[in-house]
Amino acid sequence: MRSLPPSARSFAALLLGSVLALGALTGCGGGSEGTDTSCDLTGCTITFPRDGTPSVSVLGITAKMVSFENNQANIEVAGQTITVPVGGETQSEGWNVRVERATDTEIVVRVSH
């Protein structure tokens, strides 16, 4: 097996570094106690606790769980409050917001561009 020439190794290192840096930029910020976030290159999945009005900073915006009733989540995304049913998706300020599931203890939301 042949090794890569120096220029290919440099390109591969640059590409890997760029992907890692982009991953860090699209990473998740701080949030209210009880929130959990998981981000990748396409967006972030946020797990909100059912109690309180938790919020989290992701992808340069703030997402806040305002309320949940009748199988619908009222979520504030980038300053705009939207209503999204479980399993449904809505756009807000250029963001796609999907409520993936809701249990007795948590609500899982996916935010992506």
N, C-alpha and C positions, 0 to 999 in steps of 0.2 A: 504494500500500500504506500503510495507517495504522499508526502506532506504537501501542504499548500504553499505556494510561493509567498514571499513576504507581503506583496501588495494584496493578495487575497486574505491573508491573516489580518492585515490592518483593516481591511474593509469589514471583515467578519467581526472584529473587535469593536469597530465604530458602530456597526449595526446593532450589536448586542447592547452596547452602552446606550444607544439611542432608545432602544426598546425599554430598557430598565428605567431610564430617565422619564420616558413617557408614562410608564406604569406608575412611577412615583407622583407625577403631576396629576394623573387621573385618580390617584388614591383617595382614600377617605379621610375626612377631617374629623374634628372632635364633635361629640354629640352629647345629648342628655344621658344621664345614667340610665342604663337599661336598654339603650339602643345598640345594635350591632350592625356593622357595615362590611360589605365585601365588594371590592371594585376590580374591574378588569378593563381592557381597552375599549369595550363597548358601552360601559355604564357601571352603575352601582346598585347592589341589592341591599336594601335597608330593612332590618327587622326592628319594628317599633313595639314597645310594650303596649298592652291595651289600656293601661291606666295612665292618667295624667295627659299632658300635651307635650310629648317628647319632640325634640328637633335634632337635626344633624346637618353638618356642613359637608357636602360632597360636590365634586366637580365644579367648584367655585360658586355654588348656590347653597341656599339653606332650604331644607325640606322639613316640614313640621306636620305632625299628625294633629289635626284640629279636633276631630271626633270620628267615631265609627258607630253607625246605627243602621238598621234595616239592610244589612249586608252591603253597605256602601261606606267608603272612607272619604272624609273631607280632609284634603291634604293641601297645605300651603307650599307651593313650589315657586321659588324666585319671586316671592311677594304676591302671588296670585293664588287664591283658594279655588280648588277644583273638587268635584265629586266624582269618584271612580268606583264602580261596583267591583266586587271580588271577581276576578277573571277578566275584567275589562281593562281597557287602556284609553287614556285621554292625553291630548297634547296641552302643554302649558308653557308659554314663553319659549317655544322652540324645543322643549323637552318632552319626551314620551314618558308617561307615568302609568305604570301597570300595577294593579293590586294582584299579586300572585296567589295569596291565600290569607285567611284569617282564622285564628283559633281562639279559644277562651283566654289565652294569655298574650298573644302577639298578632301583629299584622305585618306581612312581608310585602314590600313595595320595590319595584324595579324602576330606576330612573336612568334613561339613556338619551342620547342625541339622535 
